Amino acid sequence: MNRSVACRLEAEVFATTRVVLQVAVAALPGAAVAEELSVKVNGKPLARTEVIGVTGTRLHVVQAPPGDLVVTYQADVEGRQAPAPVDELDLHTYLWPSRYAESDRIAGFARTEFAGIDDPADLLAAVSSWVGTRLDYVPGSSDPIDGAIDTLLAGRGVCRDYAHLVVALLRSLQVPARLVAVYAPGIDPMDFHAVAEACLDGVWYVVDATLLGPRASLLRIATGRDAADTAFMTNYGGGLVLRRTEIQATVAGDLPTDNVVDLVTLG
């Protein structure tokens, strides 16, 4: 599988600030990646530091002075990345409740709603289908601070809201689960996309209740407990306003088919 992805971010920096970007394809073996990242203010390149995080997440850190900040990234990816590794800490970390996936508060509801589903693969499909049918996908319907319970009560949201609810339900059912930011060929409108990832028998499988694009074509960017760990741009100190984002993601040839009952790994 050959895929091409790109993004362009434009922001106005009002006062010098430290900017953390998570837009590059994750550093995992198994695929050939040809890429280019540019970070400029007023047309001048900024020095950047790369930090490797969870499951190959790549953070690019810059000190941005006042002016027009433009970030561009482009990558051509040939082949598929190896499945994400699983370590012992994962099996604990991704069972704990987190900021946007309040699994402790939703546990009783989840156990009642999904009682009697003993097969782990069936449980993933059931949770994905349940979230996908209970929620309406409505752009702009949620706030950045909304968590899984807010989404459940509202009955609507966007991809990160779907993923947070899936993650919270699975954790409360004793399935380690986390959120992954991805490039997603086939989704419309095109944007950064968020999905859940669940660990069964030592393998991370992707769960996307939105069904907006085939899971086999997704490319991992950032992995974490929830959206607090996977934002494409974060700044500390100073002042910054994001003005524009453009995302592109395509696959050579036809998009792969997908079925909610299949077990699919990100790669």
C-alpha positions as CSV (number, residue, x, y, z in Angstrom):
1,M,0.0,0.0,0.0
2,N,1.3,3.4,-1.0
3,R,-0.1,6.5,0.7
4,S,0.6,10.2,0.5
5,V,-0.2,12.7,3.3
6,A,0.3,16.4,3.9
7,C,-0.8,19.2,6.1
8,R,-0.4,23.0,6.3
9,L,-1.0,24.9,9.5
10,E,-1.1,28.7,9.7
11,A,-1.0,30.6,13.0
12,E,-0.4,34.1,14.3
13,V,2.1,34.3,17.1
14,F,1.5,37.4,19.3
15,A,4.3,36.8,21.8
16,T,7.3,34.4,21.8
17,T,6.0,30.9,22.6
18,R,7.2,27.3,22.7
19,V,5.2,25.3,20.1
20,V,4.9,21.5,20.2
21,L,3.8,19.9,16.9
22,Q,2.5,16.3,16.4
23,V,2.0,16.1,12.6
24,A,4.7,13.7,11.4
25,V,4.0,10.0,10.6
26,A,5.0,7.9,13.7
27,A,8.4,6.4,13.7
28,L,7.7,2.6,13.5
29,P,9.5,0.0,11.4
30,G,8.2,-1.7,8.3
31,A,7.4,1.1,5.9
32,A,9.6,3.4,3.7
33,V,8.8,7.0,4.5
34,A,10.0,10.0,2.4
35,E,9.0,13.2,4.2
36,E,9.7,16.9,4.6
37,L,8.8,19.1,7.5
38,S,9.1,22.9,7.4
39,V,8.4,25.3,10.3
40,K,8.8,29.1,9.5
41,V,7.9,32.4,11.0
42,N,7.7,35.3,8.6
43,G,9.3,33.0,6.0
44,K,12.4,32.3,8.1
45,P,13.0,28.6,9.1
46,L,13.0,27.8,12.9
47,A,15.3,25.4,14.6
48,R,13.4,22.4,15.9
49,T,14.0,19.5,18.3
50,E,12.5,16.1,17.7
51,V,11.3,14.1,20.8
52,I,10.1,10.5,20.4
53,G,7.1,9.6,22.5
54,V,4.7,6.7,22.9
55,T,4.5,4.2,20.1
56,G,6.8,6.2,17.8
57,T,5.0,9.5,18.3
58,R,7.2,12.3,17.1
59,L,7.0,15.7,18.8
60,H,8.7,18.6,17.0
61,V,9.4,21.5,19.4
62,V,10.2,25.0,18.3
63,Q,10.6,28.4,19.9
64,A,8.4,30.7,17.8
65,P,8.9,34.5,17.9
66,P,6.0,36.9,17.0
67,G,4.9,36.7,13.4
68,D,3.1,34.5,10.9
69,L,3.8,30.8,11.7
70,V,3.5,28.4,8.8
71,V,4.0,24.6,9.3
72,T,4.0,22.3,6.3
73,Y,4.5,18.6,6.3
74,Q,4.4,16.1,3.4
75,A,5.1,12.3,3.4
76,D,5.0,9.5,0.9
77,V,4.7,6.1,2.7
78,E,5.4,2.9,0.8
79,G,4.3,-0.4,2.5
80,R,2.8,-0.8,5.9
81,Q,4.3,-0.2,9.3
82,A,4.7,-3.0,11.8
83,P,1.9,-3.5,14.3
84,A,2.4,-1.4,17.5
85,P,4.3,-3.2,20.2
86,V,2.6,-3.9,23.5
87,D,4.5,-3.7,26.8
88,E,3.4,-4.6,30.4
89,L,2.9,-0.9,31.3
90,D,0.4,-0.5,28.4
91,L,-1.8,-3.1,30.0
92,H,-2.1,-0.9,33.1
93,T,-1.9,2.7,31.8
94,Y,-4.7,2.2,29.2
95,L,-7.1,0.7,31.8
96,W,-6.9,3.8,34.0
97,P,-9.5,6.6,33.5
98,S,-8.1,9.8,31.9
99,R,-9.1,13.4,31.3
100,Y,-11.4,12.8,28.4
101,A,-12.2,9.1,28.9
102,E,-13.8,8.9,32.3
103,S,-14.1,5.1,32.4
104,D,-14.6,5.0,36.2
105,R,-17.7,7.1,35.9
106,I,-19.2,5.0,33.1
107,A,-18.4,1.5,34.3
108,G,-21.8,0.5,35.7
109,F,-23.5,1.7,32.5
110,A,-21.0,-0.2,30.3
111,R,-21.3,-3.4,32.2
112,T,-25.1,-3.3,31.9
113,E,-25.2,-2.3,28.3
114,F,-22.7,-5.0,27.1
115,A,-23.5,-7.8,29.5
116,G,-23.3,-11.3,28.0
117,I,-20.7,-10.5,25.3
118,D,-17.8,-12.7,26.3
119,D,-15.8,-12.9,23.1
120,P,-13.3,-10.0,23.0
121,A,-13.5,-9.6,19.2
122,D,-17.3,-9.5,19.4
123,L,-17.0,-6.9,22.2
124,L,-14.9,-4.6,20.0
125,A,-17.5,-4.8,17.2
126,A,-20.4,-4.3,19.6
127,V,-18.9,-1.2,21.2
128,S,-18.0,0.3,17.8
129,S,-21.5,-0.4,16.4
130,W,-23.2,0.9,19.6
131,V,-21.3,4.2,19.6
132,G,-21.7,4.6,15.9
133,T,-25.5,4.2,16.0
134,R,-26.1,6.2,19.3
135,L,-24.1,9.3,18.2
136,D,-24.8,11.7,15.3
137,Y,-21.7,13.0,13.6
138,V,-22.1,16.8,13.7
139,P,-19.1,19.0,13.0
140,G,-18.8,21.9,15.5
141,S,-21.2,20.3,18.0
142,S,-18.7,19.7,20.8
143,D,-16.2,21.7,22.8
144,P,-12.5,20.9,23.1
145,I,-13.0,20.2,26.8
146,D,-15.8,17.7,26.3
147,G,-15.2,14.2,27.6
148,A,-16.8,10.8,26.9
149,I,-19.7,11.5,29.3
150,D,-20.5,14.8,27.7
151,T,-20.6,13.1,24.4
152,L,-22.8,10.3,25.7
153,L,-25.3,12.8,27.1
154,A,-25.2,15.1,24.0
155,G,-25.7,12.2,21.6
156,R,-23.5,13.8,19.0
157,G,-19.9,14.8,18.3
158,V,-16.9,14.5,16.0
159,C,-14.2,11.9,15.6
160,R,-12.4,12.6,18.8
161,D,-15.7,12.4,20.7
162,Y,-16.5,9.0,19.2
163,A,-13.0,7.8,20.0
164,H,-13.2,9.0,23.6
165,L,-16.5,7.3,24.2
166,V,-15.2,4.0,22.7
167,V,-12.1,4.2,24.8
168,A,-14.0,4.9,28.0
169,L,-16.4,2.1,27.4
170,L,-13.7,-0.5,26.6
171,R,-11.6,0.5,29.6
172,S,-14.6,0.1,31.9
173,L,-15.0,-3.4,30.4
174,Q,-11.4,-4.2,31.3
175,V,-10.0,-3.9,27.7
176,P,-6.9,-1.6,27.5
177,A,-7.8,1.2,25.1
178,R,-6.2,4.4,23.9
179,L,-6.6,7.2,21.4
180,V,-4.6,7.6,18.2
181,A,-4.4,10.6,15.9
182,V,-4.1,9.5,12.3
183,Y,-4.0,10.6,8.7
184,A,-7.2,9.0,7.1
185,P,-7.5,8.6,3.3
186,G,-11.1,8.5,2.3
187,I,-12.7,10.7,5.0
188,D,-14.9,13.6,4.0
189,P,-14.4,16.4,4.9
190,M,-10.6,15.8,5.1
191,D,-9.1,16.6,8.5
192,F,-6.9,15.1,11.1
193,H,-8.8,12.0,12.4
194,A,-9.0,10.3,15.8
195,V,-9.7,6.6,16.4
196,A,-9.5,4.2,19.3
197,E,-7.0,1.4,19.7
198,A,-7.8,-1.6,21.8
199,C,-5.4,-4.4,23.0
200,L,-6.6,-8.0,22.7
201,D,-4.2,-11.0,23.2
202,G,-1.1,-8.8,22.9
203,V,-2.1,-7.0,19.7
204,W,-3.4,-3.4,19.3
205,Y,-6.5,-3.3,17.0
206,V,-8.0,-0.1,15.7
207,V,-11.7,0.8,16.4
208,D,-13.4,3.6,14.5
209,A,-17.0,4.0,15.3
210,T,-17.4,6.9,12.8
211,L,-16.9,4.5,9.8
212,L,-15.7,7.6,7.9
213,G,-12.7,5.8,6.2
214,P,-11.3,2.3,5.9
215,R,-9.1,1.4,8.9
216,A,-6.5,-0.4,6.8
217,S,-5.5,2.9,5.1
218,L,-5.0,4.9,8.3
219,L,-1.5,6.2,9.2
220,R,-0.5,6.7,12.8
221,I,0.6,10.2,13.9
222,A,0.4,10.3,17.7
223,T,-0.7,7.9,20.4
224,G,-1.9,8.6,24.0
225,R,-4.4,8.2,26.8
226,D,-6.8,10.6,25.1
227,A,-6.8,13.9,23.0
228,A,-4.8,15.6,25.7
229,D,-1.7,13.6,24.5
230,T,-2.3,13.8,20.8
231,A,-3.0,17.4,19.8
232,F,-1.4,18.4,16.5
233,M,-0.3,21.8,17.9
234,T,0.2,22.9,21.5
235,N,1.8,26.1,22.8
236,Y,3.2,27.1,26.2
237,G,3.7,30.7,27.3
238,G,3.5,33.6,24.9
239,G,0.4,33.8,22.6
240,L,-0.7,32.0,19.5
241,V,-3.9,31.8,17.5
242,L,-4.4,29.0,14.9
243,R,-5.8,30.6,11.7
244,R,-6.0,27.8,9.2
245,T,-5.5,24.1,8.7
246,E,-5.3,22.0,5.5
247,I,-5.0,18.2,5.5
248,Q,-4.5,15.8,2.6
249,A,-4.4,12.0,2.7
250,T,-4.6,9.7,-0.3
251,V,-3.9,6.0,-1.1
252,A,-2.7,4.8,-4.5
253,G,-5.4,2.9,-6.3
254,D,-8.7,2.0,-4.7
255,L,-9.4,2.4,-1.0
256,P,-9.5,-1.0,0.9
257,T,-12.8,-2.4,2.0
258,D,-13.7,-2.5,5.7
259,N,-16.1,-4.4,8.0
260,V,-16.7,-3.5,11.6
261,V,-16.4,-7.1,12.7
262,D,-12.9,-7.5,11.3
263,L,-9.8,-7.1,13.5
264,V,-7.5,-4.5,11.8
265,T,-4.2,-3.2,13.0
266,L,-2.9,0.3,12.2
267,G,0.0,0.4,9.8
